[in-house]
Amino acid sequence: MRKAEIYCKGYLAGILTEINQQHFSFRYNEVYFSDTSKPAISITLPKIQIEYSSEFLFPFFYNMLSEGVNRKLQSKVLKIDEEDNLGLLLATAQYDTVGSVTVKAIDAG
C-alpha cells in the first residue's frame, strides 16, 4: 500500500492511497474539508464527500503525469516502470507542477 499527501496551494488537502493496483482512494483532510474558503482540488473531486474510491488512478492525478517521450525518459531516468502511474506521480509531482496541487509520498517506514 502506498500513500501520498496531497497539497493545494501549500495546504494539506488530503491523502491519496493505492490500496492495490485496482483500488485507489482519496480522502480529504477533515480540517481542509471543513474550511469553506478552501477549494476542491479538482472539479472531479468536489468537496461534497470526504472520501472517494476508484478502480484506477483518479483522472485528475493521472493528468498530472507526462506523456509520450517525456514519460519514457522520466521512467528510464527514475528507474520506474512506465506503467506505474502512482510511482511516477510520487516521483515527479512534489515541487514543480502546472497547477496548485502537489504530491508528497508518505514513507511506509
Backbone as XML, in Angstrom:
<?xml version="1.0"?>
<chain id="A" units="angstrom">
  <residue number="1" name="MET">
    <atom name="N" x="0.863" y="-1.176" z="0.000"/>
    <atom name="CA" x="0.000" y="0.000" z="0.000"/>
    <atom name="C" x="0.906" y="1.235" z="0.000"/>
  </residue>
  <residue number="2" name="ARG">
    <atom name="N" x="0.635" y="2.134" z="-0.939"/>
    <atom name="CA" x="1.391" y="3.385" z="-0.993"/>
    <atom name="C" x="0.436" y="4.538" z="-0.729"/>
  </residue>
  <residue number="3" name="LYS">
    <atom name="N" x="0.969" y="5.583" z="-0.077"/>
    <atom name="CA" x="0.156" y="6.744" z="0.260"/>
    <atom name="C" x="0.907" y="8.018" z="-0.079"/>
  </residue>
  <residue number="4" name="ALA">
    <atom name="N" x="0.121" y="9.074" z="-0.334"/>
    <atom name="CA" x="0.709" y="10.381" z="-0.611"/>
    <atom name="C" x="-0.149" y="11.473" z="-0.009"/>
  </residue>
  <residue number="5" name="GLU">
    <atom name="N" x="0.534" y="12.490" z="0.502"/>
    <atom name="CA" x="-0.167" y="13.691" z="0.951"/>
    <atom name="C" x="-0.407" y="14.562" z="-0.275"/>
  </residue>
  <residue number="6" name="ILE">
    <atom name="N" x="-1.600" y="15.110" z="-0.368"/>
    <atom name="CA" x="-1.962" y="15.981" z="-1.477"/>
    <atom name="C" x="-2.114" y="17.390" z="-0.919"/>
  </residue>
  <residue number="7" name="TYR">
    <atom name="N" x="-1.350" y="18.305" z="-1.495"/>
    <atom name="CA" x="-1.377" y="19.703" z="-1.056"/>
    <atom name="C" x="-2.002" y="20.571" z="-2.133"/>
  </residue>
  <residue number="8" name="CYS">
    <atom name="N" x="-2.787" y="21.538" z="-1.704"/>
    <atom name="CA" x="-3.376" y="22.527" z="-2.615"/>
    <atom name="C" x="-2.947" y="23.900" z="-2.114"/>
  </residue>
  <residue number="9" name="LYS">
    <atom name="N" x="-2.191" y="24.595" z="-2.935"/>
    <atom name="CA" x="-1.653" y="25.910" z="-2.568"/>
    <atom name="C" x="-0.909" y="25.855" z="-1.228"/>
  </residue>
  <residue number="10" name="GLY">
    <atom name="N" x="-0.211" y="24.745" z="-0.990"/>
    <atom name="CA" x="0.587" y="24.598" z="0.215"/>
    <atom name="C" x="-0.141" y="24.058" z="1.428"/>
  </residue>
  <residue number="11" name="TYR">
    <atom name="N" x="-1.447" y="23.875" z="1.338"/>
    <atom name="CA" x="-2.239" y="23.347" z="2.458"/>
    <atom name="C" x="-2.517" y="21.864" z="2.248"/>
  </residue>
  <residue number="12" name="LEU">
    <atom name="N" x="-2.378" y="21.073" z="3.300"/>
    <atom name="CA" x="-2.681" y="19.651" z="3.205"/>
    <atom name="C" x="-4.170" y="19.490" z="2.913"/>
  </residue>
  <residue number="13" name="ALA">
    <atom name="N" x="-4.470" y="19.000" z="1.717"/>
    <atom name="CA" x="-5.865" y="18.850" z="1.291"/>
    <atom name="C" x="-6.385" y="17.442" z="1.539"/>
  </residue>
  <residue number="14" name="GLY">
    <atom name="N" x="-5.508" y="16.445" z="1.481"/>
    <atom name="CA" x="-5.982" y="15.086" z="1.680"/>
    <atom name="C" x="-4.898" y="14.051" z="1.480"/>
  </residue>
  <residue number="15" name="ILE">
    <atom name="N" x="-5.333" y="12.787" z="1.474"/>
    <atom name="CA" x="-4.432" y="11.649" z="1.324"/>
    <atom name="C" x="-4.914" y="10.786" z="0.159"/>
  </residue>
  <residue number="16" name="LEU">
    <atom name="N" x="-3.985" y="10.494" z="-0.739"/>
    <atom name="CA" x="-4.231" y="9.571" z="-1.848"/>
    <atom name="C" x="-3.617" y="8.237" z="-1.448"/>
  </residue>
  <residue number="17" name="THR">
    <atom name="N" x="-4.393" y="7.156" z="-1.575"/>
    <atom name="CA" x="-3.920" y="5.831" z="-1.181"/>
    <atom name="C" x="-4.110" y="4.850" z="-2.325"/>
  </residue>
  <residue number="18" name="GLU">
    <atom name="N" x="-3.049" y="4.085" z="-2.600"/>
    <atom name="CA" x="-3.142" y="2.960" z="-3.522"/>
    <atom name="C" x="-3.304" y="1.720" z="-2.649"/>
  </residue>
  <residue number="19" name="ILE">
    <atom name="N" x="-4.505" y="1.202" z="-2.576"/>
    <atom name="CA" x="-4.768" y="0.026" z="-1.753"/>
    <atom name="C" x="-4.198" y="-1.207" z="-2.453"/>
  </residue>
  <residue number="20" name="ASN">
    <atom name="N" x="-4.431" y="-1.304" z="-3.748"/>
    <atom name="CA" x="-3.773" y="-2.258" z="-4.637"/>
    <atom name="C" x="-3.867" y="-1.674" z="-6.048"/>
  </residue>
  <residue number="21" name="GLN">
    <atom name="N" x="-3.377" y="-2.395" z="-7.051"/>
    <atom name="CA" x="-3.322" y="-1.819" z="-8.395"/>
    <atom name="C" x="-4.694" y="-1.543" z="-9.007"/>
  </residue>
  <residue number="22" name="GLN">
    <atom name="N" x="-5.746" y="-2.078" z="-8.425"/>
    <atom name="CA" x="-7.091" y="-1.832" z="-8.928"/>
    <atom name="C" x="-7.985" y="-1.097" z="-7.928"/>
  </residue>
  <residue number="23" name="HIS">
    <atom name="N" x="-7.381" y="-0.486" z="-6.913"/>
    <atom name="CA" x="-8.210" y="0.219" z="-5.936"/>
    <atom name="C" x="-7.430" y="1.391" z="-5.331"/>
  </residue>
  <residue number="24" name="PHE">
    <atom name="N" x="-7.955" y="2.579" z="-5.592"/>
    <atom name="CA" x="-7.371" y="3.812" z="-5.076"/>
    <atom name="C" x="-8.427" y="4.557" z="-4.271"/>
  </residue>
  <residue number="25" name="SER">
    <atom name="N" x="-7.967" y="5.330" z="-3.294"/>
    <atom name="CA" x="-8.898" y="6.191" z="-2.576"/>
    <atom name="C" x="-8.256" y="7.563" z="-2.400"/>
  </residue>
  <residue number="26" name="PHE">
    <atom name="N" x="-9.109" y="8.567" z="-2.353"/>
    <atom name="CA" x="-8.666" y="9.903" z="-1.998"/>
    <atom name="C" x="-9.583" y="10.375" z="-0.891"/>
  </residue>
  <residue number="27" name="ARG">
    <atom name="N" x="-8.982" y="10.821" z="0.192"/>
    <atom name="CA" x="-9.756" y="11.291" z="1.347"/>
    <atom name="C" x="-9.305" y="12.699" z="1.683"/>
  </residue>
  <residue number="28" name="TYR">
    <atom name="N" x="-10.261" y="13.626" z="1.683"/>
    <atom name="CA" x="-9.952" y="14.991" z="2.092"/>
    <atom name="C" x="-9.563" y="15.025" z="3.566"/>
  </residue>
  <residue number="29" name="ASN">
    <atom name="N" x="-8.601" y="15.844" z="3.886"/>
    <atom name="CA" x="-8.238" y="16.124" z="5.269"/>
    <atom name="C" x="-9.452" y="16.805" z="5.907"/>
  </residue>
  <residue number="30" name="GLU">
    <atom name="N" x="-9.828" y="16.402" z="7.093"/>
    <atom name="CA" x="-11.050" y="16.925" z="7.729"/>
    <atom name="C" x="-11.010" y="18.433" z="7.933"/>
  </residue>
  <residue number="31" name="VAL">
    <atom name="N" x="-9.850" y="18.967" z="8.316"/>
    <atom name="CA" x="-9.726" y="20.416" z="8.523"/>
    <atom name="C" x="-9.901" y="21.138" z="7.187"/>
  </residue>
  <residue number="32" name="TYR">
    <atom name="N" x="-9.249" y="20.619" z="6.143"/>
    <atom name="CA" x="-9.354" y="21.224" z="4.810"/>
    <atom name="C" x="-10.797" y="21.127" z="4.304"/>
  </residue>
  <residue number="33" name="PHE">
    <atom name="N" x="-11.399" y="19.952" z="4.478"/>
    <atom name="CA" x="-12.767" y="19.714" z="4.015"/>
    <atom name="C" x="-13.756" y="20.674" z="4.680"/>
  </residue>
  <residue number="34" name="SER">
    <atom name="N" x="-13.557" y="20.931" z="5.956"/>
    <atom name="CA" x="-14.479" y="21.784" z="6.720"/>
    <atom name="C" x="-14.294" y="23.273" z="6.449"/>
  </residue>
  <residue number="35" name="ASP">
    <atom name="N" x="-13.154" y="23.665" z="5.918"/>
    <atom name="CA" x="-12.861" y="25.073" z="5.649"/>
    <atom name="C" x="-13.492" y="25.488" z="4.320"/>
  </residue>
  <residue number="36" name="THR">
    <atom name="N" x="-14.569" y="26.231" z="4.397"/>
    <atom name="CA" x="-15.295" y="26.618" z="3.176"/>
    <atom name="C" x="-14.513" y="27.576" z="2.289"/>
  </residue>
  <residue number="37" name="SER">
    <atom name="N" x="-13.441" y="28.158" z="2.798"/>
    <atom name="CA" x="-12.624" y="29.050" z="1.966"/>
    <atom name="C" x="-11.633" y="28.276" z="1.093"/>
  </residue>
  <residue number="38" name="LYS">
    <atom name="N" x="-11.445" y="26.994" z="1.384"/>
    <atom name="CA" x="-10.508" y="26.170" z="0.614"/>
    <atom name="C" x="-11.267" y="25.498" z="-0.534"/>
  </residue>
  <residue number="39" name="PRO">
    <atom name="N" x="-10.691" y="25.573" z="-1.749"/>
    <atom name="CA" x="-11.375" y="24.980" z="-2.904"/>
    <atom name="C" x="-11.193" y="23.466" z="-2.967"/>
  </residue>
  <residue number="40" name="ALA">
    <atom name="N" x="-12.041" y="22.821" z="-3.738"/>
    <atom name="CA" x="-11.832" y="21.413" z="-4.057"/>
    <atom name="C" x="-10.538" y="21.321" z="-4.853"/>
  </residue>
  <residue number="41" name="ILE">
    <atom name="N" x="-9.835" y="20.210" z="-4.765"/>
    <atom name="CA" x="-8.589" y="20.099" z="-5.524"/>
    <atom name="C" x="-8.872" y="19.937" z="-7.014"/>
  </residue>
  <residue number="42" name="SER">
    <atom name="N" x="-10.076" y="19.498" z="-7.341"/>
    <atom name="CA" x="-10.440" y="19.247" z="-8.733"/>
    <atom name="C" x="-11.950" y="19.298" z="-8.876"/>
  </residue>
  <residue number="43" name="ILE">
    <atom name="N" x="-12.392" y="19.649" z="-10.058"/>
    <atom name="CA" x="-13.834" y="19.631" z="-10.328"/>
    <atom name="C" x="-14.365" y="18.196" z="-10.269"/>
  </residue>
  <residue number="44" name="THR">
    <atom name="N" x="-13.490" y="17.221" z="-10.507"/>
    <atom name="CA" x="-13.906" y="15.818" z="-10.463"/>
    <atom name="C" x="-13.822" y="15.215" z="-9.064"/>
  </residue>
  <residue number="45" name="LEU">
    <atom name="N" x="-13.280" y="15.982" z="-8.103"/>
    <atom name="CA" x="-13.224" y="15.551" z="-6.699"/>
    <atom name="C" x="-13.777" y="16.684" z="-5.832"/>
  </residue>
  <residue number="46" name="PRO">
    <atom name="N" x="-15.060" y="17.009" z="-6.024"/>
    <atom name="CA" x="-15.644" y="18.134" z="-5.292"/>
    <atom name="C" x="-15.713" y="17.874" z="-3.786"/>
  </residue>
  <residue number="47" name="LYS">
    <atom name="N" x="-15.789" y="18.948" z="-3.036"/>
    <atom name="CA" x="-15.866" y="18.830" z="-1.575"/>
    <atom name="C" x="-17.318" y="18.588" z="-1.128"/>
  </residue>
  <residue number="48" name="ILE">
    <atom name="N" x="-17.932" y="17.576" z="-1.717"/>
    <atom name="CA" x="-19.289" y="17.205" z="-1.300"/>
    <atom name="C" x="-19.284" y="15.888" z="-0.526"/>
  </residue>
  <residue number="49" name="GLN">
    <atom name="N" x="-18.169" y="15.184" z="-0.598"/>
    <atom name="CA" x="-17.977" y="13.992" z="0.224"/>
    <atom name="C" x="-16.521" y="13.957" z="0.638"/>
  </residue>
  <residue number="50" name="ILE">
    <atom name="N" x="-16.258" y="13.328" z="1.765"/>
    <atom name="CA" x="-14.901" y="13.369" z="2.311"/>
    <atom name="C" x="-13.996" y="12.321" z="1.677"/>
  </residue>
  <residue number="51" name="GLU">
    <atom name="N" x="-14.547" y="11.196" z="1.198"/>
    <atom name="CA" x="-13.712" y="10.147" z="0.629"/>
    <atom name="C" x="-14.248" y="9.671" z="-0.709"/>
  </residue>
  <residue number="52" name="TYR">
    <atom name="N" x="-13.305" y="9.431" z="-1.640"/>
    <atom name="CA" x="-13.622" y="8.930" z="-2.977"/>
    <atom name="C" x="-12.868" y="7.627" z="-3.198"/>
  </residue>
  <residue number="53" name="SER">
    <atom name="N" x="-13.426" y="6.758" z="-4.025"/>
    <atom name="CA" x="-12.825" y="5.471" z="-4.325"/>
    <atom name="C" x="-12.841" y="5.264" z="-5.835"/>
  </residue>
  <residue number="54" name="SER">
    <atom name="N" x="-11.816" y="4.574" z="-6.357"/>
    <atom name="CA" x="-11.733" y="4.349" z="-7.795"/>
    <atom name="C" x="-10.993" y="3.049" z="-8.079"/>
  </residue>
  <residue number="55" name="GLU">
    <atom name="N" x="-11.313" y="2.431" z="-9.214"/>
    <atom name="CA" x="-10.635" y="1.214" z="-9.643"/>
    <atom name="C" x="-9.331" y="1.514" z="-10.370"/>
  </residue>
  <residue number="56" name="PHE">
    <atom name="N" x="-9.041" y="2.793" z="-10.604"/>
    <atom name="CA" x="-7.818" y="3.219" z="-11.278"/>
    <atom name="C" x="-7.399" y="4.563" z="-10.703"/>
  </residue>
  <residue number="57" name="LEU">
    <atom name="N" x="-6.168" y="4.974" z="-10.990"/>
    <atom name="CA" x="-5.709" y="6.267" z="-10.504"/>
    <atom name="C" x="-6.669" y="7.339" z="-11.001"/>
  </residue>
  <residue number="58" name="PHE">
    <atom name="N" x="-7.153" y="8.145" z="-10.094"/>
    <atom name="CA" x="-8.132" y="9.175" z="-10.439"/>
    <atom name="C" x="-7.634" y="9.997" z="-11.630"/>
  </residue>
  <residue number="59" name="PRO">
    <atom name="N" x="-8.504" y="10.282" z="-12.607"/>
    <atom name="CA" x="-8.092" y="11.044" z="-13.793"/>
    <atom name="C" x="-7.382" y="12.352" z="-13.461"/>
  </residue>
  <residue number="60" name="PHE">
    <atom name="N" x="-7.800" y="13.045" z="-12.409"/>
    <atom name="CA" x="-7.141" y="14.298" z="-12.039"/>
    <atom name="C" x="-5.652" y="14.075" z="-11.800"/>
  </residue>
  <residue number="61" name="PHE">
    <atom name="N" x="-5.308" y="13.025" z="-11.061"/>
    <atom name="CA" x="-3.907" y="12.739" z="-10.759"/>
    <atom name="C" x="-3.193" y="12.174" z="-11.981"/>
  </residue>
  <residue number="62" name="TYR">
    <atom name="N" x="-3.863" y="11.326" z="-12.735"/>
    <atom name="CA" x="-3.270" y="10.766" z="-13.953"/>
    <atom name="C" x="-2.885" y="11.875" z="-14.927"/>
  </residue>
  <residue number="63" name="ASN">
    <atom name="N" x="-3.707" y="12.899" z="-15.012"/>
    <atom name="CA" x="-3.447" y="14.000" z="-15.940"/>
    <atom name="C" x="-2.291" y="14.891" z="-15.498"/>
  </residue>
  <residue number="64" name="MET">
    <atom name="N" x="-1.781" y="14.689" z="-14.299"/>
    <atom name="CA" x="-0.597" y="15.422" z="-13.848"/>
    <atom name="C" x="0.681" y="14.784" z="-14.395"/>
  </residue>
  <residue number="65" name="LEU">
    <atom name="N" x="0.569" y="13.596" z="-14.979"/>
    <atom name="CA" x="1.730" y="12.861" z="-15.472"/>
    <atom name="C" x="2.137" y="13.306" z="-16.865"/>
  </residue>
  <residue number="66" name="SER">
    <atom name="N" x="3.426" y="13.148" z="-17.154"/>
    <atom name="CA" x="3.934" y="13.413" z="-18.501"/>
    <atom name="C" x="3.436" y="12.327" z="-19.439"/>
  </residue>
  <residue number="67" name="GLU">
    <atom name="N" x="3.528" y="12.624" z="-20.731"/>
    <atom name="CA" x="3.111" y="11.667" z="-21.759"/>
    <atom name="C" x="4.234" y="11.458" z="-22.760"/>
  </residue>
  <residue number="68" name="GLY">
    <atom name="N" x="4.089" y="10.428" z="-23.562"/>
    <atom name="CA" x="4.973" y="10.191" z="-24.691"/>
    <atom name="C" x="6.444" y="10.085" z="-24.327"/>
  </residue>
  <residue number="69" name="VAL">
    <atom name="N" x="7.258" y="10.800" z="-25.097"/>
    <atom name="CA" x="8.712" y="10.752" z="-24.938"/>
    <atom name="C" x="9.129" y="11.206" z="-23.543"/>
  </residue>
  <residue number="70" name="ASN">
    <atom name="N" x="8.478" y="12.243" z="-23.010"/>
    <atom name="CA" x="8.829" y="12.718" z="-21.666"/>
    <atom name="C" x="8.581" y="11.643" z="-20.622"/>
  </residue>
  <residue number="71" name="ARG">
    <atom name="N" x="7.483" y="10.931" z="-20.741"/>
    <atom name="CA" x="7.176" y="9.855" z="-19.788"/>
    <atom name="C" x="8.210" y="8.736" z="-19.877"/>
  </residue>
  <residue number="72" name="LYS">
    <atom name="N" x="8.567" y="8.364" z="-21.115"/>
    <atom name="CA" x="9.584" y="7.323" z="-21.316"/>
    <atom name="C" x="10.914" y="7.746" z="-20.698"/>
  </residue>
  <residue number="73" name="LEU">
    <atom name="N" x="11.296" y="8.990" z="-20.911"/>
    <atom name="CA" x="12.552" y="9.498" z="-20.367"/>
    <atom name="C" x="12.520" y="9.517" z="-18.836"/>
  </residue>
  <residue number="74" name="GLN">
    <atom name="N" x="11.434" y="10.022" z="-18.259"/>
    <atom name="CA" x="11.307" y="10.035" z="-16.792"/>
    <atom name="C" x="11.389" y="8.624" z="-16.235"/>
  </residue>
  <residue number="75" name="SER">
    <atom name="N" x="10.688" y="7.687" z="-16.860"/>
    <atom name="CA" x="10.693" y="6.295" z="-16.391"/>
    <atom name="C" x="12.094" y="5.719" z="-16.411"/>
  </residue>
  <residue number="76" name="LYS">
    <atom name="N" x="12.806" y="5.993" z="-17.487"/>
    <atom name="CA" x="14.167" y="5.470" z="-17.623"/>
    <atom name="C" x="15.111" y="6.094" z="-16.590"/>
  </residue>
  <residue number="77" name="VAL">
    <atom name="N" x="15.093" y="7.412" z="-16.491"/>
    <atom name="CA" x="15.991" y="8.122" z="-15.576"/>
    <atom name="C" x="15.682" y="7.772" z="-14.120"/>
  </residue>
  <residue number="78" name="LEU">
    <atom name="N" x="14.396" y="7.700" z="-13.782"/>
    <atom name="CA" x="13.989" y="7.435" z="-12.398"/>
    <atom name="C" x="13.927" y="5.945" z="-12.067"/>
  </residue>
  <residue number="79" name="LYS">
    <atom name="N" x="14.111" y="5.100" z="-13.095"/>
    <atom name="CA" x="14.049" y="3.643" z="-12.931"/>
    <atom name="C" x="12.715" y="3.205" z="-12.339"/>
  </residue>
  <residue number="80" name="ILE">
    <atom name="N" x="11.645" y="3.721" z="-12.959"/>
    <atom name="CA" x="10.279" y="3.392" z="-12.558"/>
    <atom name="C" x="9.573" y="2.816" z="-13.775"/>
  </residue>
  <residue number="81" name="ASP">
    <atom name="N" x="8.864" y="1.731" z="-13.589"/>
    <atom name="CA" x="8.105" y="1.122" z="-14.681"/>
    <atom name="C" x="7.194" y="2.176" z="-15.301"/>
  </residue>
  <residue number="82" name="GLU">
    <atom name="N" x="7.205" y="2.246" z="-16.606"/>
    <atom name="CA" x="6.404" y="3.245" z="-17.326"/>
    <atom name="C" x="4.903" y="3.094" z="-17.045"/>
  </residue>
  <residue number="83" name="GLU">
    <atom name="N" x="4.465" y="1.913" z="-16.637"/>
    <atom name="CA" x="3.053" y="1.668" z="-16.329"/>
    <atom name="C" x="2.704" y="1.961" z="-14.868"/>
  </residue>
  <residue number="84" name="ASP">
    <atom name="N" x="3.690" y="2.309" z="-14.061"/>
    <atom name="CA" x="3.473" y="2.587" z="-12.634"/>
    <atom name="C" x="3.073" y="4.060" z="-12.463"/>
  </residue>
  <residue number="85" name="ASN">
    <atom name="N" x="1.806" y="4.327" z="-12.704"/>
    <atom name="CA" x="1.315" y="5.707" z="-12.662"/>
    <atom name="C" x="1.543" y="6.378" z="-11.312"/>
  </residue>
  <residue number="86" name="LEU">
    <atom name="N" x="1.219" y="5.694" z="-10.243"/>
    <atom name="CA" x="1.399" y="6.309" z="-8.926"/>
    <atom name="C" x="2.883" y="6.513" z="-8.626"/>
  </residue>
  <residue number="87" name="GLY">
    <atom name="N" x="3.723" y="5.561" z="-8.980"/>
    <atom name="CA" x="5.153" y="5.714" z="-8.772"/>
    <atom name="C" x="5.696" y="6.941" z="-9.491"/>
  </residue>
  <residue number="88" name="LEU">
    <atom name="N" x="5.273" y="7.150" z="-10.720"/>
    <atom name="CA" x="5.702" y="8.329" z="-11.475"/>
    <atom name="C" x="5.154" y="9.605" z="-10.849"/>
  </residue>
  <residue number="89" name="LEU">
    <atom name="N" x="3.917" y="9.564" z="-10.409"/>
    <atom name="CA" x="3.317" y="10.731" z="-9.762"/>
    <atom name="C" x="4.093" y="11.105" z="-8.500"/>
  </residue>
  <residue number="90" name="LEU">
    <atom name="N" x="4.400" y="10.112" z="-7.683"/>
    <atom name="CA" x="5.127" y="10.356" z="-6.443"/>
    <atom name="C" x="6.530" y="10.916" z="-6.711"/>
  </residue>
  <residue number="91" name="ALA">
    <atom name="N" x="7.128" y="10.485" z="-7.808"/>
    <atom name="CA" x="8.492" y="10.914" z="-8.121"/>
    <atom name="C" x="8.565" y="12.268" z="-8.813"/>
  </residue>
  <residue number="92" name="THR">
    <atom name="N" x="7.472" y="12.691" z="-9.444"/>
    <atom name="CA" x="7.562" y="13.895" z="-10.281"/>
    <atom name="C" x="6.676" y="15.064" z="-9.864"/>
  </residue>
  <residue number="93" name="ALA">
    <atom name="N" x="5.748" y="14.866" z="-8.961"/>
    <atom name="CA" x="4.765" y="15.931" z="-8.671"/>
    <atom name="C" x="4.916" y="16.542" z="-7.284"/>
  </residue>
  <residue number="94" name="GLN">
    <atom name="N" x="6.122" y="16.491" z="-6.735"/>
    <atom name="CA" x="6.296" y="17.026" z="-5.386"/>
    <atom name="C" x="6.497" y="18.532" z="-5.374"/>
  </residue>
  <residue number="95" name="TYR">
    <atom name="N" x="7.191" y="19.079" z="-6.350"/>
    <atom name="CA" x="7.523" y="20.500" z="-6.293"/>
    <atom name="C" x="7.003" y="21.313" z="-7.473"/>
  </residue>
  <residue number="96" name="ASP">
    <atom name="N" x="7.292" y="20.871" z="-8.649"/>
    <atom name="CA" x="7.059" y="21.686" z="-9.840"/>
    <atom name="C" x="5.904" y="21.122" z="-10.657"/>
  </residue>
  <residue number="97" name="THR">
    <atom name="N" x="4.703" y="21.583" z="-10.363"/>
    <atom name="CA" x="3.538" y="21.123" z="-11.118"/>
    <atom name="C" x="2.908" y="22.304" z="-11.837"/>
  </residue>
  <residue number="98" name="VAL">
    <atom name="N" x="2.096" y="22.007" z="-12.831"/>
    <atom name="CA" x="1.454" y="23.061" z="-13.619"/>
    <atom name="C" x="0.416" y="23.815" z="-12.793"/>
  </residue>
  <residue number="99" name="GLY">
    <atom name="N" x="-0.345" y="23.108" z="-11.974"/>
    <atom name="CA" x="-1.397" y="23.745" z="-11.182"/>
    <atom name="C" x="-0.991" y="23.990" z="-9.752"/>
  </residue>
  <residue number="100" name="SER">
    <atom name="N" x="-1.991" y="24.099" z="-8.903"/>
    <atom name="CA" x="-1.754" y="24.429" z="-7.497"/>
    <atom name="C" x="-1.621" y="23.193" z="-6.603"/>
  </residue>
  <residue number="101" name="VAL">
    <atom name="N" x="-1.714" y="22.004" z="-7.194"/>
    <atom name="CA" x="-1.678" y="20.759" z="-6.411"/>
    <atom name="C" x="-0.307" y="20.118" z="-6.517"/>
  </residue>
  <residue number="102" name="THR">
    <atom name="N" x="0.234" y="19.715" z="-5.367"/>
    <atom name="CA" x="1.480" y="18.955" z="-5.328"/>
    <atom name="C" x="1.253" y="17.663" z="-4.538"/>
  </residue>
  <residue number="103" name="VAL">
    <atom name="N" x="2.146" y="16.723" z="-4.742"/>
    <atom name="CA" x="2.006" y="15.381" z="-4.179"/>
    <atom name="C" x="3.298" y="15.026" z="-3.453"/>
  </residue>
  <residue number="104" name="LYS">
    <atom name="N" x="3.169" y="14.568" z="-2.207"/>
    <atom name="CA" x="4.346" y="14.181" z="-1.425"/>
    <atom name="C" x="4.139" y="12.768" z="-0.884"/>
  </residue>
  <residue number="105" name="ALA">
    <atom name="N" x="5.066" y="11.885" z="-1.222"/>
    <atom name="CA" x="4.971" y="10.493" z="-0.762"/>
    <atom name="C" x="5.023" y="10.434" z="0.762"/>
  </residue>
  <residue number="106" name="ILE">
    <atom name="N" x="4.248" y="9.527" z="1.319"/>
    <atom name="CA" x="4.295" y="9.235" z="2.746"/>
    <atom name="C" x="5.138" y="7.985" z="2.907"/>
  </residue>
  <residue number="107" name="ASP">
    <atom name="N" x="6.207" y="8.086" z="3.669"/>
    <atom name="CA" x="7.093" y="6.952" z="3.901"/>
    <atom name="C" x="6.337" y="5.817" z="4.577"/>
  </residue>
  <residue number="108" name="ALA">
    <atom name="N" x="6.468" y="4.642" z="4.026"/>
    <atom name="CA" x="5.828" y="3.459" z="4.623"/>
    <atom name="C" x="6.557" y="3.031" z="5.887"/>
  </residue>
  <residue number="109" name="GLY">
    <atom name="N" x="7.808" y="3.492" z="6.010"/>
    <atom name="CA" x="8.740" y="3.206" z="7.065"/>
    <atom name="C" x="8.239" y="2.835" z="8.364"/>
  </residue>
</chain>
